[in-house]
Amino acid sequence: MAAQPAGYTLEQLTVYRDAPGFNNPLAMQMKAVAVKLGDADMRAVAACLATVR
């Protein structure tokens, strides 16, 4: 996830949050985290991860 463009990470977090469910246990772990984040939190996480090299 490091160094991904912020827009991409934000889009992916939104997908994890809004999807009804996944068959993959790792995706379900991502969903469990994403549902706890508000829009501002998602933007902040995406911006931070975009700077990690």
C-alpha positions in Angstrom: 0.0 0.0 0.0 2.9 2.3 0.5 3.6 4.9 -2.2 0.2 4.3 -3.9 -1.5 7.5 -5.1 -3.8 8.8 -2.4 -6.8 8.7 -4.8 -6.3 5.0 -5.4 -6.0 4.2 -1.7 -9.1 6.3 -0.9 -11.1 4.5 -3.7 -10.0 1.1 -2.4 -10.9 2.0 1.2 -14.3 3.1 0.1 -14.9 -0.1 -1.8 -14.0 -2.1 1.3 -16.2 0.0 3.5 -19.3 -0.1 1.1 -19.2 -3.6 -0.2 -21.6 -6.0 1.5 -19.0 -8.7 2.0 -16.2 -10.7 0.6 -15.3 -14.4 0.3 -11.7 -13.7 1.1 -10.8 -13.6 4.8 -8.1 -11.0 4.2 -10.6 -8.7 2.4 -12.9 -9.1 5.4 -10.1 -7.9 7.7 -9.7 -4.8 5.5 -13.5 -4.3 5.6 -13.5 -4.5 9.4 -11.0 -1.7 9.5 -12.6 0.4 6.7 -16.1 0.5 8.3 -14.6 2.2 11.3 -13.2 5.1 9.2 -15.1 8.2 8.3 -14.5 10.0 5.1 -12.0 12.5 6.6 -10.1 9.6 8.3 -9.9 7.7 4.9 -8.5 10.8 3.2 -6.0 11.2 6.0 -4.9 7.6 5.8 -4.6 7.8 2.0 -2.6 10.9 2.1 -0.2 9.5 4.7 0.3 6.2 2.9 1.0 8.1 -0.3 4.1 9.6 1.3 5.6 6.3 2.6 8.5 5.1 0.4 
